[in-house]
């Protein structure tokens, strides 16, 4: 159980709820750290922006982006 509870899903910004729904569709559930990020919408959007920037920049090889993703997931305690 996390020390800090995630955001109440009934009270999040509609854009955050849309991101949660997309994660559920892709992964079967909302990814572990995102409800925590959603407690502060600016942080949530910054995390999304980081991943979008990595994906769209073309400066980092896609394989390396995948490794970065796994490492960040590991640091966040995500089971991926």
C-alpha positions as a printed NumPy array, in Angstrom:
array([[  0.   ,   0.   ,   0.   ],
       [  1.438,   3.392,  -0.953],
       [  2.227,   5.856,   1.804],
       [  0.453,   8.633,  -0.092],
       [ -2.94 ,   7.812,  -1.583],
       [ -3.585,   8.564,  -5.228],
       [ -6.042,  11.146,  -6.448],
       [ -9.738,  10.409,  -6.117],
       [-10.649,   9.347,  -9.621],
       [-14.125,  10.873,  -9.349],
       [-12.567,  14.291,  -8.764],
       [ -9.707,  14.425, -11.303],
       [ -9.565,  16.764, -14.269],
       [-11.314,  15.343, -17.375],
       [ -7.997,  15.233, -19.271],
       [ -6.48 ,  13.101, -16.519],
       [ -9.494,  10.784, -16.516],
       [ -9.077,  10.417, -20.274],
       [ -5.422,   9.412, -19.755],
       [ -6.487,   6.909, -17.068],
       [ -9.051,   5.389, -19.442],
       [ -6.399,   5.08 , -22.169],
       [ -4.044,   3.315, -19.748],
       [ -6.822,   0.912, -18.763],
       [ -7.517,   0.166, -22.403],
       [ -3.826,  -0.432, -23.169],
       [ -2.588,  -2.061, -19.962],
       [ -5.752,  -3.299, -18.224],
       [ -5.396,  -0.847, -15.333],
       [ -4.068,   2.589, -14.481],
       [ -0.278,   2.409, -14.154],
       [  0.876,   2.538, -10.527],
       [  2.45 ,   6.001, -10.163],
       [ -0.108,   7.925, -12.212],
       [ -2.83 ,   8.278,  -9.529],
       [ -0.12 ,   9.805,  -7.333],
       [  0.969,  12.157, -10.12 ],
       [ -2.703,  13.081, -10.587],
       [ -2.792,  14.637,  -7.114],
       [ -1.025,  17.544,  -8.832],
       [ -2.253,  18.005, -12.418],
       [  0.819,  20.055, -13.362],
       [  3.07 ,  17.151, -12.362],
       [  0.825,  14.695, -14.216],
       [  1.058,  16.764, -17.4  ],
       [  4.83 ,  17.144, -16.98 ],
       [  5.302,  13.369, -16.775],
       [  3.128,  12.878, -19.856],
       [  5.123,  15.585, -21.62 ],
       [  8.397,  13.881, -20.793],
       [  7.277,  10.596, -22.379],
       [  5.747,  12.368, -25.369],
       [  8.951,  14.379, -25.833],
       [ 11.078,  11.247, -25.777],
       [  8.805,   9.534, -28.272],
       [  8.563,  12.48 , -30.672],
       [ 12.059,  13.956, -30.529],
       [ 13.744,  11.369, -32.701],
       [ 16.95 ,  12.18 , -30.811],
       [ 16.919,   8.999, -28.781],
       [ 16.707,   5.57 , -30.377],
       [ 13.355,   3.862, -29.748],
       [ 15.115,   0.915, -28.102],
       [ 16.835,   3.248, -25.677],
       [ 13.522,   4.986, -24.917],
       [ 12.12 ,   1.559, -24.026],
       [ 15.056,   0.969, -21.663],
       [ 14.55 ,   4.403, -20.091],
       [ 10.876,   3.564, -19.633],
       [ 11.744,   0.307, -17.865],
       [ 14.275,   2.01 , -15.63 ],
       [ 11.864,   4.771, -14.591],
       [  9.187,   2.139, -13.972],
       [ 11.621,   0.227, -11.775],
       [ 12.54 ,   3.342,  -9.813],
       [  8.825,   3.998,  -9.252],
       [  8.212,   0.449,  -8.038],
       [  6.194,  -0.466, -11.129],
       [  6.09 ,  -4.192, -11.933],
       [  7.033,  -3.65 , -15.6  ]])
